Amino acid sequence: MPKHFFALIVLIILLSSCGTTKIIDKNPPPYLPEIKLQTHAGEAVFNFNLTANKDESQDKFDFVNTITSVILEIINPEDSVIHKLNFGQLDLKGTTDKNIQKTLTVSGSVNWILPGDINLKELKFRFKIFAINKYYDMTKRYSDLYSETDEESPAITLEPFIENQTFNSAVFGVIAKRNKIIENEYLPTSETFRVDILNHKGAIVWSSGLGFNFLQVIKPVLPKSIGETYKYTVEWNGNSSNQIPLIPGVYTLRMTIPSKPQSYTASMTFKWKAGDNDK
């Protein structure tokens, strides 16, 4: 085979490799992700999250949408890379309203089994964020990623609300926000959300789960990714558990995500009026 043919093949390979080369940007990414470090049972868990909201620029939406992968390099005090971790398949989710993009989130997590002689506080953590044909180089220290307050905070926080309240019905709900990942967290039945109405003595006068036979199935707890939110709602018909109209008064709502190994609960009081004459 002629030598010039081999030379042509080599040239094509070189040109192809140049076309796929990643350009390193030593500056931080244009929009900074939220990265949290959690420690549990000899493991370090790194959680990556970057969200664009409707009130922010289209550039941020575009940047979130172009992120393809994240690599973490763990660096010792001598500035040597001692371990590399790949966040793997990132989760890209978003919400729309009337074909208008409202939120867009890219998230992922990766676990590192800690060597016995390692001291996380002495290390640095270099994150390489790949977006199309370039990546951004961002280095963090332990104190930037780990917070004892974050460790003690619940994995999901609930913001309770009441909407569409009329003289004979109401919608109760919570906005659930994911703060951290809990290993082996699940819902043991098809009941994803429960609302109890309690009177001034603390007795339950109505429960959304009363009289239902829920399926014994394993389901994930929503939201799944850190920084994401999920809206849980239950509609109430204004009656007690005995199907008698609830008398006017002040009651307590107890709203629960009945998950395992721990559940999440929020409470609020509300004033119930049977009709316009009670105003």
C-alpha positions in Angstrom: 0.0 0.0 0.0 1.5 3.5 -1.0 3.1 5.5 1.8 1.1 8.6 0.9 -2.1 6.6 1.8 -0.8 6.0 5.3 0.2 9.6 5.7 -3.4 10.6 4.7 -4.9 8.3 7.3 -2.6 9.7 10.0 -3.6 13.3 9.0 -7.4 12.4 9.2 -6.9 10.9 12.7 -5.1 14.0 13.8 -7.7 16.4 12.4 -10.4 14.3 14.0 -8.8 14.4 17.4 -8.3 18.2 17.2 -12.0 18.6 16.5 -13.0 16.9 19.7 -10.3 18.4 22.0 -11.8 20.0 25.2 -10.7 23.6 25.8 -9.8 24.2 29.4 -11.2 27.4 31.0 -9.3 28.1 34.2 -12.0 30.6 35.2 -14.9 29.5 37.3 -18.0 28.5 35.3 -20.3 31.4 34.4 -22.9 30.1 36.9 -21.7 28.4 40.0 -23.2 25.1 41.0 -24.1 24.2 44.5 -21.8 21.3 45.7 -22.3 19.7 49.1 -20.2 17.1 50.9 -21.8 14.6 53.3 -20.1 11.9 55.3 -21.7 8.7 56.4 -20.4 5.2 57.5 -16.9 5.7 56.1 -18.1 7.3 52.8 -18.0 10.8 51.5 -20.9 11.8 49.2 -20.6 14.7 46.8 -23.8 16.2 45.6 -23.8 18.5 42.5 -26.7 20.8 41.6 -27.2 23.8 39.3 -30.6 25.2 38.7 -31.9 28.0 36.4 -35.2 29.7 37.3 -37.6 31.7 35.3 -36.4 34.9 36.9 -32.9 34.4 35.7 -31.3 35.0 32.3 -31.7 32.7 29.3 -27.9 32.3 29.3 -28.1 30.4 32.5 -30.7 28.0 31.1 -28.5 27.5 28.1 -25.4 26.8 30.2 -27.3 24.3 32.4 -28.5 22.5 29.3 -25.0 22.1 27.8 -23.4 20.5 30.9 -22.6 16.9 29.9 -20.4 15.5 32.7 -18.6 16.4 35.9 -15.2 14.9 37.0 -13.9 15.3 40.6 -10.2 15.1 41.3 -9.2 14.7 44.9 -5.9 16.4 45.7 -3.6 15.9 48.7 -1.6 18.6 50.5 1.3 18.0 48.1 -1.0 19.0 45.2 -1.0 15.4 43.8 -4.2 13.9 42.5 -4.9 10.8 44.7 -8.3 9.8 43.3 -10.7 10.6 40.5 -14.5 10.3 40.6 -17.0 10.6 37.7 -20.4 11.8 38.6 -21.7 9.5 35.8 -25.0 10.1 34.1 -26.2 13.5 35.3 -29.9 14.1 35.8 -31.4 16.9 33.7 -35.0 17.9 34.7 -37.1 21.0 34.2 -40.6 22.4 34.4 -42.7 24.3 31.9 -45.9 26.3 32.0 -47.7 27.0 28.8 -44.6 26.0 26.8 -42.5 28.5 28.8 -39.4 27.0 30.5 -39.8 27.8 34.3 -36.9 25.7 35.8 -34.1 23.6 34.5 -31.8 21.6 36.9 -28.8 19.4 36.3 -27.7 17.3 39.3 -25.8 14.2 40.3 -23.9 12.6 43.1 -20.9 10.4 43.6 -19.6 8.3 46.5 -16.0 7.9 47.7 -15.1 5.1 50.2 -12.7 6.8 52.5 -9.2 5.3 53.0 -8.5 4.7 56.6 -5.7 7.2 56.9 -7.4 10.1 55.0 -8.2 13.5 56.5 -10.8 15.3 54.4 -10.0 18.6 56.0 -6.5 18.5 54.4 -7.7 17.8 50.9 -8.7 20.0 47.9 -11.4 19.0 45.4 -11.1 20.0 41.8 -14.3 19.8 39.8 -14.1 19.7 36.0 -17.4 20.7 34.5 -17.7 19.7 30.9 -20.0 21.7 28.7 -20.1 20.8 25.0 -16.5 21.4 23.7 -14.9 23.0 26.8 -14.7 22.4 30.5 -14.3 24.7 33.5 -11.8 24.0 36.3 -13.1 24.8 39.8 -11.3 23.9 43.0 -12.9 23.8 46.5 -11.7 23.1 50.0 -13.4 21.0 52.6 -14.8 24.0 54.4 -16.4 25.2 51.1 -18.3 21.9 50.8 -19.1 20.6 54.2 -21.4 22.2 56.8 -22.3 20.7 60.1 -25.6 22.6 59.9 -26.3 20.9 56.5 -25.6 17.5 58.1 -28.1 18.2 60.9 -30.8 19.6 58.7 -33.6 17.3 57.4 -33.1 15.7 54.0 -36.4 17.2 52.9 -38.0 20.4 54.2 -41.8 21.0 53.9 -43.5 24.3 53.4 -47.3 23.8 54.1 -50.1 25.7 52.4 -53.8 25.8 51.9 -55.4 26.8 48.5 -58.8 26.9 46.8 -60.6 27.0 50.2 -64.4 27.4 49.8 -67.3 27.0 52.2 -67.3 23.2 51.8 -63.8 22.2 50.5 -60.1 23.0 50.5 -56.8 21.8 49.1 -54.0 21.1 51.6 -50.4 20.6 50.5 -46.7 21.1 51.0 -43.8 22.2 48.8 -41.1 19.6 49.5 -37.5 20.7 48.9 -34.7 18.2 48.7 -31.6 19.3 50.8 -29.6 16.1 50.8 -29.7 12.4 49.7 -30.6 9.7 52.2 -29.3 6.2 51.4 -32.0 3.6 50.9 -34.9 6.0 51.4 -38.3 4.9 50.0 -42.0 4.9 50.4 -43.3 1.5 51.6 -46.8 1.8 50.1 -48.6 3.6 47.3 -49.5 6.3 49.9 -47.2 9.2 49.0 -48.7 12.0 51.2 -51.0 12.1 54.2 -53.0 14.9 55.8 -54.6 14.7 59.3 -56.9 17.3 60.7 -56.7 17.6 64.5 -59.0 19.4 66.9 -58.0 21.5 69.8 -57.6 18.4 72.0 -55.2 16.8 69.5 -57.7 14.2 68.3 -57.8 13.3 64.6 -61.1 14.3 63.1 -60.2 13.5 59.5 -57.4 11.7 57.8 -56.7 11.4 54.0 -55.6 7.8 54.5 -58.6 6.6 56.4 -60.6 3.8 54.6 -58.0 3.3 51.8 -56.1 0.0 51.2 -52.7 1.1 49.9 -50.7 -1.2 47.7 -47.5 -2.7 49.3 -45.1 -1.3 46.7 -41.7 0.4 47.0 -41.7 3.9 45.5 -39.1 6.7 45.5 -39.4 9.8 47.6 -39.9 12.9 45.6 -38.1 15.2 44.9 -35.0 13.0 44.1 -32.3 15.6 43.4 -30.8 18.2 45.7 -32.3 21.6 45.2 -35.4 20.3 43.5 -39.0 20.8 44.8 -42.1 18.8 44.5 -45.7 19.8 45.2 -47.9 17.4 47.2 -51.6 18.0 47.5 -54.8 16.4 49.0 -58.3 17.7 48.4 -60.7 17.8 51.3 -64.5 17.8 51.1 -65.2 19.7 54.3 -66.4 16.6 56.3 -65.1 14.7 59.3 -64.1 11.1 59.1 -67.7 10.2 59.8 -68.8 12.1 56.7 -70.4 14.8 58.9 -69.6 18.5 58.0 -66.8 19.7 60.2 -68.0 22.4 62.6 -66.4 25.8 62.4 -63.4 26.3 64.5 -59.6 26.4 64.6 -57.8 23.1 63.7 -54.3 21.9 63.1 -53.2 20.3 59.9 -50.5 17.6 60.1 -49.0 16.8 56.7 -46.7 13.9 56.3 -44.6 12.1 53.7 -44.7 8.6 55.2 -41.2 7.5 54.0 -38.7 5.2 55.4 -36.2 5.1 57.2 -37.7 8.5 58.4 -40.8 10.4 57.6 -41.2 14.2 57.0 -43.9 16.2 58.7 -45.1 19.8 58.8 -48.0 21.4 60.7 -50.0 24.5 60.5 -53.3 25.8 62.0 -56.3 26.9 59.9 -59.7 28.4 60.6 -62.6 26.5 59.1 -65.9 28.2 58.4 -68.9 26.2 57.3 -70.3 29.1 55.2 -70.4 32.8 54.5 -72.5 33.5 57.6 -69.5 32.6 59.7 -67.4 35.5 58.4 
